Amino acid sequence: MREDFTVAEATAADWDEIVAWTEREGWNPGLGDAACFRPTDPAGFLVGRIDGRIVSAVSLVAYSPDYAFLGYYLVHPDHRGTGLGMATWNAALPHAKGRVIGLDAVPAQRGLYIRSGFTAAYDNVRYTGRPSPAAAAPGAGTVGSVTPYHLDAISAYDSGCFPAERHAFLSRWLTADGHTARVLLDGSGHVTGYGVIRPAHQGLRVGPLFADTHDGAAALFDALVTGLPAGAEVSIDVPDHHPTAAALAESRGLTESSRCTRMYSAPAPYTRTDAVFGTTTLELG
């Protein structure tokens, strides 16, 4: 290990550089993802440097006293195989402070995480294609634009589908530049799902897509993709333990393009797995 290697909290400009790395790696993050996530836990975004030059990165976002999510684990190609990645990892882990840690492992890194004590829970399968919306099923619910009035109810709904409360994050995610958010309401005006689509480096990404039923998720998905430019490519990351969600993606003309393995450092926290038709992001949970 080089003596001049240091790990410290990343600035916004530092993280822009890391996002550019992920684009070259083919991860295809959303264009504004970091700006929405970093305020949740700025100290959870770390970079390693040699002589002032960034050579490694990792994020470990503490969402609550019980849950954190690890992502963006990267080493510059010129420094792979030198131990800098593990040194960055070790510098980040204390930030989790006993929390359950979740992550999405690319196939090449799955063995590393197993050796570090993580256990596989399921695969997140990315479906990609040019979507073909369909007619909404009767009784699916009413889809509308998200307004500030909906934020508290959406946050409460989201807390059943994600392992932590993230009201402040959602206030940014639902309204960020380029993001389109839709909410699903039942006949009494209660939130029964919501979804977001956003521009990525290639095409667009849907996430999250949460709903009580397949028909409700389909209505949300179709509302999000209707009106996109002709030929626009859309991706959504679907948990493979939810075959109804996979069937929805396939019914809209999307096909599997890649997959990652969701892993946890301890028993998986409870979420409404039946309501998760698309994860928010693979990089940040």
LOTORRO-749846 format. One record per residue: y, z, x of N, C-alpha, C in turn. Coordinates in steps of 0.1 Angstrom, whole numbers, padded with zeros to 4 digits, always signed. Last residue first. Example, Ala and Ser with C-alpha at 12.3 -4.5 7.8 and 13.67 -1.06 7.14 Angstrom:
% residues 2
-0022+0071+0128-0011+0071+0137+0000+0079+0129 -0057+0078+0132-0045+0078+0123-0033+0078+0132 
//
This chain:
% residues 285
+0023-0040-0294+0017-0032-0305+0021-0037-0318 +0032-0056-0274+0039-0043-0276+0034-0035-0288 +0017-0079-0271+0023-0073-0259+0028-0059-0261 +0009-0087-0296-0001-0083-0287+0005-0076-0275 +0027-0077-0325+0026-0084-0313+0014-0079-0305 +0017-0071-0352+0031-0074-0349+0032-0082-0336 -0012-0088-0367-0005-0078-0359+0009-0081-0356 -0021-0096-0400-0016-0101-0387-0009-0090-0380 -0032-0082-0419-0036-0096-0419-0031-0103-0407 -0041-0051-0427-0035-0058-0416-0041-0072-0415 -0054-0038-0447-0040-0043-0451-0034-0051-0439 -0076-0027-0438-0078-0037-0448-0065-0044-0451 -0068-0007-0420-0073-0020-0415-0074-0031-0425 -0046+0015-0419-0052+0007-0431-0056-0006-0426 -0055+0036-0392-0046+0027-0399-0053+0020-0411 -0060+0063-0370-0062+0057-0383-0051+0048-0387 -0067+0056-0335-0060+0063-0346-0062+0056-0359 -0098+0056-0318-0087+0048-0324-0080+0056-0335 -0104+0080-0293-0108+0075-0306-0096+0068-0313 -0087+0068-0263-0094+0079-0271-0098+0073-0284 -0076+0045-0254-0079+0055-0244-0087+0067-0250 -0086+0014-0268-0079+0027-0269-0084+0036-0258 -0081-0022-0273-0088-0010-0267-0079+0002-0268 -0085-0054-0285-0078-0041-0287-0087-0030-0282 -0088-0082-0266-0096-0071-0271-0087-0059-0273 -0078-0116-0276-0077-0104-0267-0085-0092-0274 -0081-0151-0277-0083-0138-0283-0082-0128-0272 -0071-0184-0290-0073-0174-0279-0077-0161-0286 -0072-0201-0311-0067-0207-0299-0069-0197-0287 -0087-0210-0342-0086-0201-0331-0082-0207-0318 -0064-0227-0365-0077-0226-0358-0075-0216-0346 -0050-0233-0397-0049-0227-0384-0063-0226-0378 -0049-0240-0424-0050-0250-0414-0049-0246-0400 -0051-0221-0443-0038-0227-0441-0038-0237-0429 -0077-0211-0440-0074-0218-0452-0060-0225-0452 -0074-0196-0416-0082-0209-0416-0079-0218-0429 -0060-0174-0426-0055-0183-0415-0061-0196-0415 -0079-0164-0445-0065-0169-0449-0059-0178-0438 -0100-0157-0429-0102-0168-0439-0088-0173-0443 -0090-0136-0414-0093-0149-0407-0094-0160-0417 -0087-0118-0436-0075-0123-0429-0078-0136-0421 -0114-0114-0442-0105-0120-0452-0092-0125-0446 -0124-0101-0419-0128-0116-0422-0119-0122-0432 -0115-0081-0398-0110-0083-0412-0112-0098-0415 -0122-0078-0373-0130-0070-0382-0125-0072-0396 -0104-0093-0358-0116-0099-0362-0125-0091-0371 -0069-0094-0366-0081-0086-0362-0094-0092-0367 -0049-0121-0356-0057-0116-0367-0068-0107-0362 -0019-0134-0350-0029-0127-0344-0036-0118-0354 -0006-0167-0354-0007-0154-0360-0020-0147-0353 +0017-0194-0350+0005-0186-0345+0006-0173-0352 +0027-0228-0357+0027-0213-0360+0015-0206-0355 +0047-0256-0352+0034-0249-0349+0036-0234-0350 +0061-0281-0372+0062-0268-0365+0049-0261-0363 +0059-0305-0386+0052-0304-0373+0053-0291-0366 +0091-0302-0400+0079-0309-0400+0072-0308-0386 +0105-0268-0401+0106-0282-0397+0092-0289-0397 +0097-0248-0429+0098-0250-0415+0099-0265-0412 +0093-0245-0457+0106-0249-0452+0108-0250-0437 +0070-0218-0455+0076-0229-0463+0090-0232-0458 +0063-0196-0441+0062-0209-0434+0068-0221-0442 +0068-0174-0457+0073-0174-0444+0073-0188-0438 +0054-0180-0480+0068-0179-0481+0075-0180-0467 +0028-0179-0470+0033-0192-0475+0048-0192-0476 +0026-0152-0464+0024-0162-0454+0031-0175-0458 +0029-0141-0490+0038-0138-0480+0038-0148-0469 +0006-0151-0503+0019-0154-0509+0030-0151-0498 -0014-0140-0487-0013-0154-0488+0001-0158-0493 -0011-0113-0492-0009-0118-0479-0007-0133-0479 -0018-0114-0520-0005-0109-0516-0002-0114-0502 -0045-0122-0518-0036-0130-0525-0021-0126-0521 -0056-0100-0503-0056-0113-0498-0046-0122-0504 -0035-0070-0506-0046-0079-0510-0045-0092-0503 -0015-0055-0494-0026-0048-0501-0038-0057-0503 -0004-0065-0461-0004-0066-0476-0016-0059-0481 +0014-0077-0433+0007-0065-0439+0007-0067-0455 +0020-0092-0406+0017-0096-0419+0008-0085-0425 +0046-0087-0381+0033-0084-0387+0032-0092-0400 +0043-0121-0375+0038-0107-0372+0049-0097-0374 +0040-0154-0365+0040-0145-0376+0035-0131-0372 +0058-0174-0343+0048-0164-0345+0050-0156-0357 +0063-0209-0334+0068-0196-0341+0055-0187-0342 +0067-0229-0305+0065-0227-0319+0070-0214-0324 +0070-0212-0276+0063-0224-0281+0061-0221-0296 +0085-0189-0275+0087-0199-0265+0081-0213-0269 +0092-0184-0310+0086-0180-0297+0089-0191-0287 +0109-0171-0339+0107-0182-0329+0101-0176-0316 +0090-0154-0365+0101-0155-0355+0098-0166-0345 +0084-0138-0396+0081-0149-0387+0093-0151-0377 +0069-0111-0413+0080-0116-0405+0075-0128-0397 +0061-0093-0443+0058-0101-0432+0071-0107-0425 +0046-0069-0465+0057-0075-0459+0053-0083-0447 +0035-0051-0495+0033-0059-0483+0046-0064-0477 +0043-0038-0517+0028-0039-0515+0025-0048-0503 +0068-0017-0529+0064-0026-0518+0049-0026-0517 +0075-0018-0564+0070-0011-0553+0065-0021-0542 +0082-0029-0589+0092-0029-0578+0087-0022-0565 +0063-0031-0607+0071-0019-0608+0082-0019-0597 +0048-0053-0600+0056-0054-0612+0065-0042-0614 +0053-0053-0564+0045-0054-0576+0054-0054-0588 +0066-0073-0537+0067-0063-0547+0058-0064-0558 +0069-0081-0503+0061-0083-0515+0062-0071-0524 +0094-0095-0483+0088-0084-0488+0081-0087-0501 +0101-0112-0452+0099-0113-0467+0091-0100-0471 +0123-0124-0426+0114-0113-0432+0113-0115-0447 +0128-0142-0398+0128-0143-0413+0118-0133-0418 +0148-0142-0369+0137-0136-0376+0139-0138-0391 +0171-0151-0357+0160-0160-0358+0148-0155-0365 +0182-0119-0348+0185-0133-0349+0172-0142-0348 +0166-0093-0368+0170-0099-0355+0173-0114-0357 +0158-0078-0390+0171-0085-0391+0175-0092-0378 +0134-0066-0385+0135-0073-0398+0148-0082-0399 +0138-0053-0361+0128-0064-0362+0130-0072-0374 +0156-0032-0366+0160-0043-0357+0151-0055-0359 +0143-0016-0384+0157-0020-0387+0162-0031-0378 +0119-0012-0370+0119-0021-0381+0133-0025-0385 +0128+0008-0352+0123-0005-0347+0124-0015-0358 +0133+0029-0370+0144+0023-0362+0140+0010-0356 +0107+0033-0380+0118+0030-0389+0129+0023-0381 +0079+0038-0373+0088+0030-0365+0100+0025-0373 +0052+0061-0370+0064+0057-0378+0074+0050-0369 +0020+0048-0359+0032+0057-0358+0043+0052-0367 +0000+0029-0361-0004+0043-0359+0008+0053-0357 +0003+0009-0391+0006+0011-0376+0004+0026-0373 +0000+0011-0418-0007+0000-0411-0006+0001-0396 +0014+0032-0427+0000+0032-0431-0008+0021-0423 +0040+0025-0420+0034+0037-0413+0019+0038-0417 +0047+0004-0437+0043+0001-0423+0036+0013-0416 +0056+0019-0459+0044+0010-0460+0038+0008-0446 +0079+0030-0448+0068+0039-0453+0055+0031-0454 +0094+0007-0443+0090+0016-0432+0078+0025-0436 +0098-0003-0468+0090-0010-0459+0085-0002-0448 +0114+0018-0478+0101+0015-0484+0092+0007-0475 +0137+0015-0462+0129+0028-0462+0115+0026-0468 +0145-0012-0467+0141-0007-0453+0132+0005-0454 +0155-0023-0490+0140-0023-0488+0136-0015-0476 +0182-0024-0487+0177-0015-0498+0162-0013-0496 +0187-0044-0469+0188-0030-0465+0182-0021-0475 +0162-0069-0479+0176-0064-0479+0176-0050-0473 +0141-0097-0475+0143-0083-0472+0158-0080-0472 +0134-0119-0503+0140-0116-0490+0142-0101-0488 +0102-0117-0520+0116-0119-0519+0122-0116-0505 +0075-0122-0541+0080-0123-0527+0095-0125-0528 +0056-0105-0563+0068-0112-0562+0073-0111-0548 +0020-0110-0568+0032-0102-0566+0044-0111-0565 -0002-0122-0577-0001-0119-0562+0010-0109-0560 -0006-0132-0602-0007-0118-0600-0006-0113-0585 -0020-0163-0593-0014-0155-0603-0016-0140-0600 -0013-0174-0559-0023-0170-0569-0016-0162-0580 +0008-0201-0550+0005-0187-0551-0004-0184-0562 -0004-0231-0534+0002-0224-0546-0001-0210-0547 +0000-0231-0498-0007-0234-0511+0000-0227-0522 +0010-0247-0467+0011-0237-0477+0004-0241-0490 -0003-0253-0438-0002-0260-0450-0002-0250-0461 +0008-0252-0403+0003-0246-0416+0006-0255-0428 -0005-0261-0375+0007-0265-0383+0003-0262-0398 -0016-0234-0354-0017-0247-0360-0004-0250-0368 -0037-0207-0344-0025-0215-0342-0027-0229-0349 -0047-0174-0341-0049-0186-0348-0036-0194-0347 -0061-0151-0320-0049-0159-0323-0053-0172-0329 -0077-0121-0327-0079-0135-0326-0066-0143-0329 -0084-0091-0313-0073-0098-0320-0074-0113-0317 -0115-0073-0316-0107-0084-0310-0096-0088-0319 -0119-0038-0313-0121-0050-0320-0113-0061-0312 -0122-0017-0294-0123-0014-0309-0126-0027-0316 -0133-0005-0263-0130-0017-0271-0132-0013-0286 -0118+0021-0244-0130+0016-0252-0125+0005-0262 -0109+0031-0211-0106+0026-0224-0118+0020-0231 -0113+0040-0185-0116+0049-0196-0112+0044-0210 -0111+0022-0165-0100+0032-0166-0102+0041-0178 -0132+0005-0169-0133+0014-0158-0122+0025-0158 -0120-0009-0191-0132-0001-0193-0133+0010-0182 -0099-0022-0177-0096-0012-0186-0108-0003-0190 -0115-0040-0161-0106-0030-0155-0102-0019-0164 -0127-0055-0181-0135-0047-0172-0127-0036-0165 -0105-0070-0191-0112-0060-0200-0120-0051-0191 -0092-0090-0178-0088-0076-0175-0096-0066-0182 -0100-0114-0188-0102-0112-0174-0099-0097-0170 -0093-0113-0216-0107-0112-0212-0109-0109-0197 -0066-0091-0221-0071-0104-0219-0085-0103-0214 -0063-0064-0243-0068-0068-0230-0071-0083-0231 -0039-0044-0257-0047-0057-0260-0050-0063-0246 -0039-0009-0262-0035-0021-0255-0044-0032-0260 -0030+0026-0268-0036+0013-0272-0031+0002-0263 -0035+0059-0261-0029+0047-0256-0037+0035-0262 -0027+0091-0273-0036+0080-0274-0029+0067-0270 -0008+0112-0250-0009+0104-0262-0022+0095-0261 -0003+0125-0226-0014+0129-0235-0016+0122-0247 +0020+0110-0216+0020+0125-0218+0009+0129-0228 +0029+0085-0208+0022+0086-0221+0020+0101-0225 +0039+0087-0183+0049+0086-0194+0042+0088-0208 +0017+0086-0166+0022+0099-0170+0033+0099-0181 +0013+0057-0163+0005+0065-0172+0011+0079-0175 +0030+0045-0143+0034+0044-0158+0026+0055-0166 +0018+0047-0119+0032+0052-0120+0036+0053-0135 -0006+0034-0123-0006+0048-0121+0008+0055-0123 +0005+0007-0126-0003+0013-0137-0003+0029-0135 +0014+0004-0100+0023+0003-0111+0017+0010-0123 -0010+0005-0086+0000+0015-0083+0010+0015-0094 -0024-0017-0097-0029-0004-0099-0018+0007-0096 -0007-0037-0086-0009-0036-0100-0013-0022-0104 -0009-0035-0058+0003-0032-0064+0002-0030-0080 -0033-0043-0046-0032-0029-0051-0019-0025-0058 -0035-0069-0040-0030-0060-0030-0029-0046-0034 -0041-0088-0060-0052-0084-0051-0047-0074-0039 -0010-0105-0060-0022-0101-0066-0033-0098-0056 +0014-0115-0050+0010-0101-0046-0002-0096-0053 +0020-0140-0060+0020-0138-0045+0015-0124-0041 +0020-0136-0088+0009-0143-0081+0009-0141-0066 +0031-0103-0098+0035-0117-0093+0023-0123-0086 +0013-0087-0123+0017-0087-0109+0020-0102-0105 +0015-0069-0154+0016-0081-0146+0019-0079-0132 +0013-0059-0185+0007-0055-0172+0006-0067-0163 +0023-0059-0211+0031-0065-0200+0026-0061-0186 +0014-0026-0224+0014-0041-0223+0022-0046-0211 +0004+0002-0243+0006-0004-0230+0005-0019-0231 +0017+0025-0265+0011+0012-0264+0014+0006-0251 +0010+0058-0279+0018+0049-0270+0010+0036-0269 +0011+0087-0300+0006+0073-0298+0016+0066-0288 +0020+0113-0305+0006+0111-0305+0002+0097-0300 +0048+0114-0306+0041+0124-0297+0026+0121-0296 +0054+0078-0306+0054+0091-0313+0048+0101-0303 +0056+0056-0289+0060+0055-0303+0062+0068-0310 +0062+0048-0258+0058+0060-0265+0064+0059-0279 +0051+0020-0241+0061+0025-0251+0055+0037-0259 +0049+0008-0213+0041+0019-0219+0050+0026-0229 +0046-0022-0194+0053-0014-0204+0044-0004-0210 +0049-0033-0160+0041-0027-0171+0050-0021-0181 +0050-0053-0131+0056-0048-0143+0045-0042-0152 +0060-0066-0098+0050-0061-0108+0057-0055-0120 +0080-0074-0082+0067-0079-0079+0056-0075-0089 +0114-0080-0077+0104-0076-0086+0090-0082-0083 +0130-0071-0047+0125-0082-0055+0114-0076-0064 +0137-0050-0031+0146-0053-0042+0141-0064-0051 +0116-0047-0014+0128-0052-0008+0138-0057-0019 +0096-0048-0041+0096-0048-0027+0108-0054-0022 +0091-0030-0072+0099-0038-0063+0095-0037-0049 +0079-0029-0106+0077-0026-0092+0085-0035-0083 +0092-0017-0137+0090-0028-0127+0088-0022-0113 +0088-0006-0171+0088-0003-0156+0086-0016-0148 +0096+0009-0200+0095-0005-0194+0098-0003-0179 +0100+0034-0210+0086+0029-0210+0085+0015-0204 +0126+0040-0212+0119+0045-0200+0105+0040-0199 +0133+0030-0238+0136+0022-0226+0129+0027-0213 +0120+0029-0266+0116+0038-0255+0120+0030-0242 +0133+0014-0285+0123+0024-0289+0121+0034-0278 +0148-0006-0271+0155+0006-0276+0145+0017-0281 +0127-0026-0267+0132-0017-0256+0139-0005-0261 +0122-0042-0290+0113-0031-0287+0119-0021-0276 +0142-0061-0293+0139-0052-0305+0131-0040-0300 +0143-0073-0269+0155-0067-0274+0153-0058-0286 +0117-0084-0267+0121-0072-0259+0133-0065-0264 +0117-0105-0286+0109-0094-0288+0114-0082-0280 +0130-0130-0289+0138-0117-0289+0130-0105-0289 +0110-0149-0288+0122-0150-0280+0130-0137-0278 +0076-0137-0285+0088-0141-0293+0100-0141-0285 +0054-0150-0259+0061-0139-0267+0072-0145-0275 +0033-0166-0245+0041-0170-0256+0047-0159-0265 +0015-0165-0224+0014-0155-0235+0022-0158-0247 +0013-0181-0202+0009-0187-0215+0008-0176-0226 +0025-0175-0179+0011-0170-0180+0005-0175-0193 +0051-0182-0183+0043-0190-0173+0028-0187-0174 +0058-0162-0200+0058-0176-0205+0049-0185-0196 +0057-0140-0184+0047-0141-0194+0046-0155-0200 +0080-0145-0167+0066-0145-0162+0056-0147-0173 +0100-0141-0186+0098-0155-0181+0084-0156-0174 +0097-0114-0189+0094-0123-0201+0092-0137-0196 +0106-0106-0165+0092-0104-0168+0088-0113-0180 +0134-0113-0167+0125-0119-0157+0111-0118-0160 +0141-0096-0187+0142-0110-0190+0133-0118-0180 +0139-0072-0174+0128-0075-0183+0129-0090-0188 +0161-0072-0158+0148-0072-0152+0138-0077-0161 +0181-0070-0178+0180-0083-0170+0166-0083-0163 +0176-0044-0187+0174-0056-0196+0173-0069-0189 +0158-0027-0161+0170-0030-0169+0167-0042-0178 +0130-0005-0158+0136-0018-0158+0149-0019-0166 +0124+0023-0138+0127+0018-0152+0134+0005-0150 +0103+0017-0109+0114+0024-0116+0116+0017-0130 +0086+0019-0079+0084+0016-0093+0095+0024-0101 +0084+0003-0047+0089+0014-0056+0087+0009-0070 +0074-0002-0014+0071-0005-0028+0076+0006-0036 +0075+0003+0013+0087-0001+0007+0085-0005-0008 +0049+0007+0021+0058+0019+0020+0071+0016+0013 +0022-0009+0006+0034-0010+0013+0043+0002+0011 -0012+0000+0008+0000+0000+0000+0013+0000+0009 
//
